[in-house]
Amino acid sequence: MLDILLPSAYFCDLVFTGLPDLPKLGDEIFCNGFKVLPGAGFIPAVALTRLALDVAWACDFGNDFFSRYVLEEAERQNLSPRLFRMHAQPLQAVTISYSFAQDRAFLSYMDTLPPNDISDLLRKNPARCLLLMSLHRGPDFVETAALAHAQGSLIFMDGQAASDIRLPHPELMAALRAIDVFSVNEKEALQLTGENSIESALEQLADFSPTVVIKLGAIGAVATRKGEVLYAPGFPVHVVDTTGAGDNFDCGFVYGLLHNYSLNDCLRSGVLCGSCSTTAQGGWTASPTASYLEAYLRQADT
């Protein structure tokens, strides 16, 4: 089996850093840092590859400039192309990232993607973990989750793109019950639950998913499983760009799961990977290796 099946679209990120403020209509501002880098699914694909996991990134590409650029960089980063689908049409996906030390804002455009059946991907590419980088829901997803579990897959789902739904929506409850790990940031947790505190949001989400993780940015993360609640403090770094920090956290946490780490060490792995990724632009250029992660955990235990 693969270690990871990662169905996720690409984006080409135009990352602006060192901004004095967000741009306003009628004004022009200058930043002191800029880079063009592949983003979205490219970020966890690189992070997982650097963690020495066998990851298959299922992604669609067109004949446009942005697709070609991301494909070239995927080859440079030794990403497996086994599940890349090529199309004789433009499939543009572009994001402008206004990145600040404490948070970021995005402006995005994406061409309509051809349908891609995750259940079919699973049947042909069984994996120890189905890693979903955004919220999935609906009857088709519940069936896909059942197939994944029948094949022996762990299902890890991030709560990204969940702004249009909240508990107790039946589809959301069914989706959360169908997965093994649900990972959200603080804003997503509060929005999904309607709660005013992280503690209350964590408790409510834990009523549906066996393991719930809430990412708290610079101060770390909190998780709960089987009634146990654990906190992992932030890892001190010089922050350059927060793009992809949550994705890298997810990858570190999944690495821990696949190596039978305790919940505490899964959290610490996630925090380290998320923190390291912020020390350079783009969300993946500073993703740590497995040897660095394991050395950190050994040192922290001494």
N, C-alpha and C positions, 0 to 999 in steps of 0.2 A: 504494500500500500504506500501511496504517497504520504508524506508527513502532513502537508497542507494543500487543500484545494482552495484557491483564492479567485472567485469570480468577481471581478471589479474593473470598471472602466478606467481608462487613462485620462489624465488632464495634462496640459502643458501649462506650467505655472510661471507667470511673470511676477517675481517677488521683489517688492520694494521695501527696503528697510531704512532705519534712521530718519523717519518722517517726523516733522515737527507737529503735524496734526493730520487728520483726514482731509482730503481736498473738498472744497466747497464750490458750489456753482459760481462761476464768474472769476474764480481765483486760480492762480497757478502756484504750486509749491514744488520745492526740490527736496529730494532725499539724498543721503550719502552712500546708499548701497543698492545695487540692482543685479539680478541674475535671472536667466531663463533656465528653468529646470523642469524635468518631468515630475508630475505629481499624481495625486489620487492613488489608484491601485499600484502604481510604480513604487510608491514609498514603502508599503508593507512587503512588496515582492523583494525589494533590495534588502530591507531589514531582516526578513526571514532567511534570505540567502546568506547574508553575513553571519547569521546565527547557525549556519551549517545545517539547515533544515531543507528537506527535499520539497520544494514548493512549485506547484503548477499554477501560473497566473493565467486565468482565462480572460482574454481581452480582445476587443475588436479594433482594427486599424483600417484606415482608408488610404487614399492616394494623395492626401493633402500634405502640406508642409509640416504641420504639427505631428501627424502620425509618423511621418518619416523620421523626424527628429527624435521622437520618443523611442522608436524602434532601434535607431542607431545607438542611443544611450543604453537601451536594454542589452544590446550585444556587448557593449563595453563593460557593463556591470555583470556579465555572465548569467543573465536571466534565461531560464529555459523558455524557448519559443513553442513548446509542444502544443499549447492550447491557444496560440494566437490565431485569430481568424482575419484574413486579408480580404478587403472589399475594393472593387474597382469604382469607387466613388469617394468623395470627401466625407470624413468622419471627424470633424473638428471638435475639439474639447479644450477650451482655454479658460484660465482663471487668472485674474489680477489679484495678487495678495498684498494688502496693506498690512505689514507685519510690525507689531510693537512688542516690547519686552513682555508686557502683561497679557496681550491678546492680539487677535488679528481680525481683519474684515476681508471679505472676498467679493469680487464681481466676476461672474462666470457666464460662459456660453457653451452650449453643447448641441451638436447635430443629433437628430433622432437615431438611436442605435437599433440595429437589427435585433430581433428577439433571440435570447439565448436561454435555453431550458436548463436550469440548474440540476434538475432531477436526471436529465440525460447526461450531463457532465459527470454526476456522481456515479451513475451506472458504469460509465466507461473509464472513470478515473477515481476509484475508491481511495479514500484518504483517512488518515487517523483524525484529522480535524477539518471540518468545513468552516472556513473563516469568512464571515460576512461583515463587511466594513460599513454597512448602513442597515437601517431598520427594514426588515422584510415582514410582511403580514399577508393575511388572506388564506382562503382554503387551499390554494395551490402550494403555498409555503408550508402549511401544516403537513401536507402530503409529502413534500420534499424532505422535511425534517424527519418524518417517520421512516422514509427510505434511508436517510443518512444514518439513523440509529440502527436500523436493521442491518446495515453494512458495517456497523461497529465504529461509526464516526462520532466524535465529539463535536458539538455545534457551539461556536463562539460567535456572538453577534454584537456589533457595536450599535449604539443608538443614534448615530448620525442621521440627519434628515428626518427627524421625528417631530418636527414643529407643528404638523397638522393633525395630531392625534394625542389623546391623553386617556388615562384610566378613568372610568372602567369600560372603555370601548371594547366590545367583544373580540374584535380581531386582534387588538393589542394583547389582551389577556391570553388568547389562544396562542399567539406567537411566542410570548414570554414563557408559557408553559411548555412549549415544544422544544426549547433550547436548553443548553447546559450552563452557559455563562452569558450574562448580559452586562455589557460595559458601556457606561455613559459618563459624560462630564457633568459638572455641577449644574450648569444651566439646563441641560437636557433632563437630568433627574428631577429637578423642581418643576419643569414644564410638563413632563409626562405624568407626574403624580398630583400636581396642584398643591403640593406641600410647601411650607415656608422654611423648612430646615432639612439639612442633609440627613440627619438621623431619622427623621420621619419618612423621607423619601426612600431611604435605604430599606427601612422596615416594610414599607408598602410594596416595593418591587420584589422583596424577598418572599412575599406571599405567592409569587408566581414562578420565579426562576430559582433553581437550586443554588446558583452562585451569582451574586450581584457585585459589581465593582463600580465605584464612583471615583472618577479622576478629579483631583482637586488642584490641578496646576502645580504651581511652585511649592505648595505645602505638602504634596504627596498624593496619597490615595487611601481609600477605605474600601473594605470588602466584607461580605458576610456569606457564610455557608453553614447550614445546619445549626443556626442559632448563634454561631460564633461570629463576633465582629472584631476585625483587625485593622489597624492603621499602619501605614508605612510613611515615614517622613520624606520630605523632598530631598533630592540629591543636589548639593550646591554646585552650580555651574555658572559660567558667564554666558548669559542668554544673547544670542545673535538673531535667531529667527524661530518663532514658536510653531511654524507650519509643520504639520505631521507629527507633533509631539504625542498626541493621543493615539495615532496609528502605531507609532513605535512602542508606546506603552503596551498596547494590545499584543504586539508581537513578542515582547519580553514576557508577558504573562502567559501567552500560549506556549512559549518555549519551556517555561516552568511546568506547565500542565503536562506536556509531552515527555518531560523528564521526571515526572512523579515528584515534583517539589511540593513542599507544604504550601498551604495557602499564603502563609507569611512570606515565604521565599518567592512565590509567584508574584506577589505584590511588589516585593523589593526588586525583582527582575524587571517588572514593568516600569517602575519608577526610574530605575537606572537607564533603561533604554530610552524612555521618553525624555529624560533630562539630557542625556548625551546628544540626542538628535537636535537639540536647540542651540548647540554651540557652533553651528555653521548654517549657511543658508540652504533652504530647499527641503528639509525634512528627512533626507536620507544620506546626505554626504558625510554625516558624522555618526551614523548608526553604528553601534558597537558590534564587535565580533563575539562569538561564543566564548572564546578563551578569555577575553576581557571581562565578560559578564561573570563567568565562573570564578575568575581570580578575585573579583570584587566580593562575591558572596563568601568565598573562603576567608578573605581578609576580614570581612565584617563579623564573621563568627569567632574570630580569635580574640 
